Amino acid sequence: MTSPCKAHSGDNVSFSSTRRGFLAAALTGAALTLAPVSFAAAATGTSKSKTITGHLDPGAADFVYLPIEVPAGVNKISVSYTYSKPQVASGLLTNACDIGIFDEKGTDLAGKGFRGWSGGFRTEFSISAGDTTPGYLPGPIGKGTWNVVLGPYQVAEQGLDYTVNVTLEYGPDVAPFKPQYPPQQIAGRGAGWYRGDAHLHTVYSDGKRTPEDVAAGARAARLDFMISTDHNTPASHGVWGPLAGNDLLILTGEEVTTRNGHYLALGLEPGEWIDWRYRARDKGFEQEAQRIHASGGIVVPAHPYCPYVACRWKFGYDDADAVEVWTGPWTLDDESSVNTWDSMLAHSVRTGGRWLPAMGNSDAHSVPQVIGFPHNVVNAAALSRDALLDGIRNGRNWIAESADVSVDFQVTSGGKSATVGERLNVAAGAPVTVTAKIAGVPNGVVRFITDEGQTQQVTLPASGQGTSTWVTTPQLAAYVRVEVRHPKIDGTSGSGTEMGTVIPLGPMAALTNPIFLGAS
C-alpha cells in the first residue's frame, strides 16, 4: 500500500508514493487517489497544460487516480504519459503501466464516468465531442473532477517514475459523433449452423487492424458472424454499422481484462461498458456477470491458462456461460484448457450439476494472426444475437480451425438421435451408435472421448474425408465428444501412450462439445 508524500502547485505537479510518506490522498483497497490538480478558466481559442510527475514503489495500488479539476468552457482534453523502464535482471519484470480516464460523473465501479482506456497500447489520447482517439468515448468535456487513471500492473524493484501531461482546450463543442451500431440480426436467415469468431481486436484497443480490416478478414475466413471484443472499452461499437451486411452479422462485446484473468462479455448491447477494476478476492466479477446476464449477454473466460502477468483465470466458473478452451494456433495452454474442461464435464455428470460448454476463437490482433483460426460453428435458430448466444450457452456448437473443416457428429439409438450439446435419453443398456463424418483434415486423427477417456482413434486418409463409427451404451459412456487432430510433427498419429510413455498428440483441427447419453 502506498500514499503520496509531496505535491507542488503551478504548471508542474509532483507526487511520490512511498510506504513512509503521506498527504491528503485516499487509498481504498486496490485504488490510490492523489490530490487534485486544478485548471483555471481561460478564453475561447486558448489552451492550458500541466505536467504531473510522480513515483510509485513496488506494491503500488492496482489503479492510481490523478484528479483533474476541469472548468467550464473546455471542449477538448488531451493526455500523454511516459514512465521509466529500468534494466532488470534476467527473469524479473520491468515496469508496465496502463492508462485511461473517467469524467466528472465519477470513478465508481460500473458507474457512468468511464470515458476510455488504451491500456499500454498508446502513449497519448484526446477526447472531444466529435474527434476522439480510438478506445475513448466522444462527448462533451463537462465541468468537474475528471480522473486520469494509471494502471501500474508491473513495478520493478527500482520503482516506477511517471510523467503525465494534461492539456485543456477552451471553446465551444464541435459537431458530436453519431454512432452507427450494427444490426442484431440478419433477416431471412433461419435455423442452421453458423460460423463465427467471437474474440477479435482492433486499433480501438491493442490490435493493429482497423475495423474495416477485421470485417474483411471475417469475410475472407467465410464466417457468418463475428463479435468485436476490444479490451475494456466499447469505443468501437459505434463504427461497425456500415461494415455489417447480409453476408456478415457483427455483434458487440468486450474483453474484460482484470488482474486475475480475462473474460469475454459477448453480445453486449451496443455501447455498453463492463468494468474490469477488481481481483478474484473482490466481488466485482460477480456483479459485472450479473449485469451482462441481465442484458442478455454471456460470460466466457478466455485463454484460462495464458502464462502472462494478470492473464490466468482465477475467478472460477460459477458465473460463466462457456469457456474458451482453444485460442489461436494450438499450444500447450490449449491442451491444458481442454483437459481441465473435460474433467469439469465428468464432474457435472457425477454431481448432476450443469455443464460448461466449450468455445474456440482466434483472439486475432494483427498480421500474421488469422481471423477465424479457430472459430465456432453454432447450431442456432436464426442468424441473430439472441439465437447465437442461446446456441453457445447451451453448447450447441463445435470448434473448427477453418471453414475448410466440417464435422457431422451425432448419436442414434432405437429411432432416436441427438447431436452436439444435446442428450440422447435412452435406457442405460441401450446400444448407441456414435457417428462422426469428417472432411478437410488430411491424414487427421479422429478421437472419440468419453468420461472414461479416449475410446477410439481412427486415422483419416490423405483426402481428409472419412466416417468413423463406434457402438456404446449410456452405462459405459455418460457423454461422448469428438476431437480431430492433425498428425504429429513426425507424421505419426500419437496414440496417447506407448509402453507407459505419454505420446504427445498433434495440433487440434476440430473439437466438439459433448453429446450426453442416458436419462438426465
QUIKATA-V158976 format. One record per pair of residues at least 12 apart in sequence whose ideal C-beta (glycine too) atoms are under 6 Angstrom apart, sorted by the first residue. I is the first residue (numbers start at 1). GAP is how many residues later the second one is. D is the distance in Angstrom with one decimal. If there is no record, write none. Layout:
# QUIKATA-V158976
i->(I & I)
gap->(GAP & GAP)
d->(D & D)
This chain:
# QUIKATA-V158976
i->(2 & 2 & 2 & 3 & 3 & 3 & 4 & 4 & 4 & 4 & 5 & 5 & 7 & 11 & 12 & 13 & 13 & 14 & 15 & 15 & 16 & 17 & 18 & 30 & 30 & 31 & 31 & 32 & 32 & 33 & 34 & 36 & 36 & 37 & 37 & 38 & 39 & 39 & 41 & 41 & 42 & 44 & 44 & 45 & 46 & 47 & 47 & 48 & 49 & 50 & 51 & 52 & 52 & 53 & 54 & 55 & 55 & 56 & 56 & 56 & 57 & 58 & 58 & 60 & 60 & 62 & 63 & 63 & 63 & 64 & 65 & 65 & 66 & 67 & 67 & 68 & 68 & 69 & 70 & 72 & 73 & 74 & 74 & 74 & 75 & 75 & 75 & 75 & 75 & 76 & 76 & 77 & 77 & 77 & 78 & 78 & 79 & 79 & 79 & 80 & 80 & 80 & 81 & 81 & 82 & 83 & 83 & 83 & 83 & 84 & 86 & 86 & 88 & 93 & 94 & 95 & 95 & 95 & 95 & 96 & 96 & 96 & 97 & 97 & 98 & 98 & 98 & 99 & 100 & 100 & 100 & 101 & 101 & 101 & 102 & 102 & 103 & 103 & 104 & 104 & 104 & 107 & 109 & 109 & 110 & 114 & 115 & 116 & 116 & 116 & 117 & 117 & 118 & 119 & 119 & 121 & 129 & 129 & 129 & 130 & 130 & 130 & 130 & 134 & 134 & 135 & 135 & 135 & 135 & 136 & 137 & 138 & 140 & 148 & 153 & 179 & 180 & 180 & 181 & 181 & 182 & 182 & 182 & 182 & 184 & 185 & 186 & 186 & 186 & 189 & 190 & 191 & 193 & 193 & 194 & 194 & 194 & 194 & 195 & 195 & 195 & 195 & 196 & 196 & 196 & 196 & 196 & 196 & 197 & 197 & 197 & 197 & 197 & 197 & 197 & 198 & 198 & 198 & 199 & 199 & 199 & 199 & 200 & 200 & 200 & 200 & 201 & 201 & 202 & 202 & 202 & 204 & 204 & 204 & 205 & 205 & 207 & 208 & 211 & 211 & 211 & 215 & 217 & 218 & 218 & 219 & 221 & 221 & 222 & 223 & 225 & 226 & 227 & 227 & 227 & 228 & 229 & 229 & 229 & 229 & 231 & 231 & 232 & 232 & 234 & 234 & 237 & 237 & 237 & 249 & 251 & 251 & 252 & 252 & 253 & 253 & 253 & 254 & 256 & 256 & 257 & 258 & 259 & 259 & 260 & 260 & 260 & 261 & 261 & 261 & 262 & 263 & 263 & 263 & 264 & 264 & 265 & 265 & 266 & 266 & 267 & 267 & 267 & 268 & 269 & 274 & 275 & 280 & 280 & 285 & 286 & 289 & 298 & 298 & 298 & 299 & 299 & 299 & 300 & 300 & 300 & 301 & 301 & 301 & 302 & 303 & 304 & 305 & 305 & 305 & 317 & 321 & 322 & 322 & 322 & 323 & 323 & 324 & 324 & 325 & 325 & 325 & 325 & 326 & 326 & 326 & 327 & 328 & 328 & 330 & 330 & 341 & 344 & 346 & 349 & 349 & 357 & 357 & 358 & 359 & 360 & 360 & 373 & 374 & 374 & 374 & 376 & 376 & 377 & 377 & 378 & 378 & 379 & 379 & 394 & 395 & 395 & 396 & 396 & 398 & 398 & 399 & 400 & 401 & 404 & 405 & 405 & 405 & 406 & 406 & 407 & 407 & 408 & 409 & 409 & 409 & 410 & 411 & 411 & 411 & 411 & 412 & 413 & 413 & 413 & 418 & 420 & 420 & 421 & 422 & 423 & 424 & 425 & 428 & 428 & 428 & 429 & 429 & 431 & 432 & 432 & 433 & 434 & 434 & 435 & 436 & 436 & 437 & 438 & 438 & 439 & 440 & 441 & 441 & 441 & 441 & 442 & 442 & 443 & 443 & 444 & 444 & 444 & 445 & 445 & 445 & 446 & 446 & 446 & 447 & 448 & 448 & 449 & 450 & 450 & 451 & 454 & 456 & 459 & 474 & 474 & 477 & 479 & 479 & 480 & 481 & 481 & 482 & 483 & 484 & 484 & 485 & 485 & 485 & 486 & 486 & 486 & 487 & 488 & 494)
gap->(15 & 55 & 58 & 19 & 22 & 24 & 13 & 19 & 21 & 30 & 13 & 16 & 28 & 39 & 39 & 24 & 39 & 39 & 19 & 39 & 39 & 39 & 39 & 31 & 32 & 30 & 32 & 29 & 32 & 32 & 32 & 31 & 33 & 13 & 31 & 31 & 32 & 129 & 30 & 32 & 128 & 126 & 127 & 126 & 124 & 120 & 122 & 120 & 118 & 116 & 114 & 14 & 112 & 110 & 108 & 104 & 106 & 96 & 99 & 104 & 102 & 97 & 99 & 92 & 95 & 197 & 86 & 88 & 214 & 86 & 82 & 84 & 82 & 78 & 80 & 78 & 98 & 76 & 76 & 71 & 97 & 67 & 94 & 96 & 53 & 66 & 94 & 96 & 98 & 52 & 93 & 50 & 64 & 91 & 48 & 89 & 46 & 69 & 87 & 43 & 44 & 85 & 18 & 83 & 81 & 12 & 14 & 77 & 79 & 77 & 70 & 72 & 68 & 61 & 62 & 59 & 60 & 61 & 65 & 24 & 57 & 58 & 53 & 55 & 21 & 22 & 53 & 51 & 16 & 17 & 49 & 14 & 15 & 47 & 12 & 45 & 12 & 43 & 38 & 40 & 41 & 40 & 166 & 175 & 165 & 159 & 22 & 19 & 20 & 21 & 115 & 116 & 17 & 87 & 112 & 85 & 44 & 45 & 47 & 44 & 45 & 46 & 47 & 69 & 70 & 69 & 70 & 98 & 100 & 99 & 98 & 39 & 33 & 16 & 157 & 59 & 61 & 62 & 60 & 89 & 58 & 59 & 62 & 68 & 201 & 199 & 60 & 63 & 197 & 194 & 192 & 190 & 184 & 186 & 30 & 184 & 186 & 189 & 28 & 29 & 180 & 182 & 27 & 28 & 29 & 30 & 179 & 180 & 26 & 29 & 164 & 165 & 174 & 175 & 178 & 29 & 68 & 163 & 30 & 65 & 162 & 164 & 14 & 26 & 29 & 164 & 29 & 164 & 12 & 28 & 34 & 26 & 31 & 32 & 25 & 26 & 158 & 158 & 25 & 28 & 32 & 28 & 154 & 30 & 153 & 29 & 150 & 151 & 181 & 149 & 24 & 24 & 24 & 26 & 39 & 24 & 24 & 25 & 26 & 35 & 24 & 26 & 25 & 44 & 37 & 39 & 15 & 33 & 34 & 134 & 16 & 134 & 16 & 18 & 12 & 13 & 15 & 20 & 18 & 20 & 19 & 18 & 20 & 51 & 19 & 20 & 54 & 51 & 52 & 53 & 40 & 36 & 38 & 39 & 36 & 38 & 27 & 32 & 31 & 32 & 30 & 118 & 122 & 29 & 26 & 14 & 13 & 34 & 35 & 30 & 33 & 30 & 23 & 91 & 95 & 20 & 21 & 22 & 22 & 24 & 59 & 12 & 19 & 22 & 22 & 24 & 33 & 28 & 31 & 32 & 39 & 72 & 35 & 37 & 70 & 18 & 33 & 35 & 37 & 12 & 13 & 16 & 33 & 34 & 48 & 73 & 36 & 34 & 35 & 177 & 178 & 17 & 12 & 105 & 102 & 129 & 38 & 156 & 155 & 17 & 14 & 39 & 28 & 25 & 26 & 27 & 21 & 23 & 21 & 23 & 13 & 19 & 12 & 17 & 27 & 26 & 118 & 24 & 25 & 22 & 114 & 112 & 110 & 108 & 36 & 35 & 104 & 105 & 33 & 34 & 31 & 103 & 29 & 27 & 73 & 103 & 25 & 13 & 21 & 23 & 104 & 21 & 13 & 17 & 19 & 97 & 92 & 93 & 92 & 93 & 93 & 93 & 94 & 46 & 47 & 90 & 44 & 46 & 40 & 40 & 85 & 38 & 36 & 46 & 34 & 32 & 46 & 30 & 28 & 46 & 26 & 24 & 19 & 23 & 43 & 68 & 20 & 22 & 19 & 44 & 16 & 40 & 65 & 14 & 40 & 48 & 12 & 22 & 38 & 36 & 22 & 32 & 32 & 27 & 30 & 27 & 42 & 14 & 34 & 43 & 44 & 40 & 35 & 37 & 35 & 31 & 33 & 30 & 28 & 25 & 26 & 20 & 21 & 23 & 20 & 21 & 23 & 19 & 18 & 12)
d->(4.0 & 5.7 & 5.3 & 4.7 & 5.6 & 5.7 & 5.6 & 4.8 & 4.9 & 5.2 & 5.8 & 2.2 & 5.1 & 5.2 & 4.9 & 5.2 & 4.6 & 4.7 & 5.2 & 3.6 & 4.6 & 4.8 & 5.5 & 5.4 & 3.8 & 5.6 & 4.8 & 3.9 & 4.8 & 4.3 & 5.6 & 3.8 & 5.3 & 5.9 & 5.5 & 4.2 & 5.8 & 5.4 & 4.4 & 6.0 & 4.8 & 5.5 & 4.6 & 5.7 & 5.3 & 5.6 & 4.5 & 5.4 & 4.3 & 5.4 & 5.2 & 5.7 & 4.4 & 5.0 & 5.5 & 5.5 & 5.3 & 5.4 & 5.9 & 4.5 & 5.0 & 4.8 & 5.8 & 5.0 & 5.3 & 5.8 & 5.6 & 5.6 & 5.8 & 4.3 & 4.5 & 5.7 & 4.3 & 5.1 & 5.4 & 4.6 & 5.8 & 5.8 & 5.3 & 4.4 & 5.1 & 4.4 & 4.8 & 5.8 & 5.9 & 6.0 & 5.9 & 4.8 & 5.1 & 4.2 & 4.0 & 5.4 & 5.4 & 5.8 & 4.0 & 4.4 & 5.8 & 5.8 & 5.5 & 5.9 & 3.7 & 4.7 & 5.6 & 4.6 & 5.1 & 5.9 & 4.8 & 5.6 & 4.4 & 4.2 & 5.3 & 4.5 & 5.3 & 4.6 & 5.1 & 5.9 & 6.0 & 5.2 & 4.6 & 5.9 & 5.8 & 4.0 & 5.6 & 4.6 & 4.5 & 5.1 & 3.4 & 6.0 & 5.8 & 3.5 & 4.7 & 5.1 & 5.6 & 5.4 & 5.9 & 4.6 & 4.7 & 5.3 & 4.6 & 2.8 & 6.0 & 5.3 & 5.4 & 6.0 & 4.6 & 5.3 & 5.1 & 5.4 & 2.9 & 5.6 & 4.5 & 4.9 & 4.4 & 5.9 & 5.9 & 4.2 & 4.1 & 5.5 & 4.8 & 4.3 & 5.3 & 6.0 & 5.2 & 5.1 & 4.4 & 5.1 & 5.9 & 5.2 & 5.1 & 6.0 & 5.8 & 3.9 & 5.6 & 5.9 & 5.7 & 2.7 & 3.3 & 5.9 & 5.4 & 3.7 & 4.2 & 5.0 & 4.1 & 4.2 & 4.3 & 3.2 & 5.7 & 5.2 & 4.6 & 3.5 & 5.8 & 5.1 & 5.3 & 5.5 & 4.2 & 5.2 & 5.6 & 5.6 & 5.0 & 5.2 & 5.5 & 5.2 & 5.4 & 5.9 & 3.7 & 5.8 & 6.0 & 5.7 & 5.9 & 5.2 & 5.5 & 5.2 & 5.9 & 5.0 & 4.5 & 4.1 & 5.6 & 5.1 & 5.3 & 5.9 & 3.3 & 4.7 & 5.5 & 5.9 & 6.0 & 5.8 & 5.7 & 4.7 & 5.5 & 5.9 & 5.5 & 4.6 & 4.9 & 3.7 & 3.7 & 4.0 & 4.4 & 3.6 & 6.0 & 5.2 & 5.9 & 4.1 & 3.6 & 5.9 & 5.7 & 5.8 & 5.3 & 3.0 & 3.9 & 5.5 & 4.0 & 5.7 & 4.5 & 4.7 & 5.4 & 5.6 & 4.6 & 5.9 & 4.4 & 5.5 & 5.0 & 4.9 & 5.4 & 5.1 & 5.6 & 4.9 & 4.5 & 4.6 & 5.4 & 5.5 & 5.6 & 5.4 & 5.3 & 4.9 & 5.5 & 4.5 & 5.3 & 5.2 & 5.1 & 4.8 & 5.5 & 4.9 & 4.9 & 4.7 & 4.9 & 4.2 & 4.1 & 5.8 & 3.7 & 5.4 & 4.6 & 5.9 & 4.8 & 5.8 & 4.2 & 5.3 & 4.9 & 5.7 & 5.8 & 5.0 & 4.2 & 5.2 & 4.7 & 5.1 & 5.2 & 5.3 & 5.8 & 4.4 & 5.0 & 4.9 & 5.9 & 3.9 & 3.9 & 5.3 & 5.6 & 5.9 & 5.2 & 5.3 & 4.8 & 5.6 & 5.8 & 4.7 & 5.5 & 5.2 & 4.6 & 4.3 & 5.5 & 4.3 & 4.4 & 5.4 & 5.7 & 5.0 & 4.4 & 4.9 & 5.6 & 6.0 & 5.5 & 4.9 & 5.9 & 4.1 & 5.0 & 5.0 & 4.6 & 3.5 & 5.5 & 5.6 & 4.9 & 5.6 & 5.2 & 3.8 & 4.9 & 5.6 & 5.7 & 4.6 & 5.7 & 4.3 & 3.3 & 5.2 & 5.7 & 5.7 & 4.1 & 3.5 & 5.8 & 5.2 & 6.0 & 4.9 & 4.8 & 5.9 & 5.3 & 5.6 & 4.2 & 4.3 & 5.4 & 4.0 & 5.5 & 3.6 & 4.1 & 5.9 & 3.8 & 5.4 & 3.9 & 4.6 & 5.2 & 5.1 & 4.2 & 4.0 & 5.7 & 5.2 & 4.6 & 5.9 & 5.8 & 5.0 & 4.1 & 4.8 & 5.2 & 5.3 & 5.8 & 5.1 & 5.3 & 5.1 & 5.2 & 5.1 & 4.7 & 5.1 & 4.5 & 5.2 & 5.2 & 5.1 & 5.1 & 6.0 & 4.2 & 5.3 & 5.7 & 5.0 & 4.3 & 5.7 & 5.5 & 5.8 & 5.6 & 5.5 & 5.8 & 5.5 & 4.6 & 5.4 & 5.1 & 4.9 & 4.9 & 4.7 & 5.8 & 5.7 & 4.6 & 5.3 & 6.0 & 4.8 & 5.3 & 4.5 & 5.3 & 4.1 & 5.8 & 5.1 & 4.4 & 5.1 & 5.7 & 5.6 & 4.4 & 4.5 & 4.7 & 4.7 & 5.5 & 4.4 & 5.3 & 5.8 & 5.3 & 3.9 & 5.1 & 4.6 & 5.7 & 4.8 & 5.4 & 4.0 & 3.0 & 5.6 & 3.9 & 4.7 & 5.8 & 5.2 & 4.2 & 4.6 & 5.4 & 4.6 & 4.0 & 5.3 & 4.5 & 5.9 & 4.3 & 4.9 & 5.4 & 5.1 & 4.5 & 5.9)
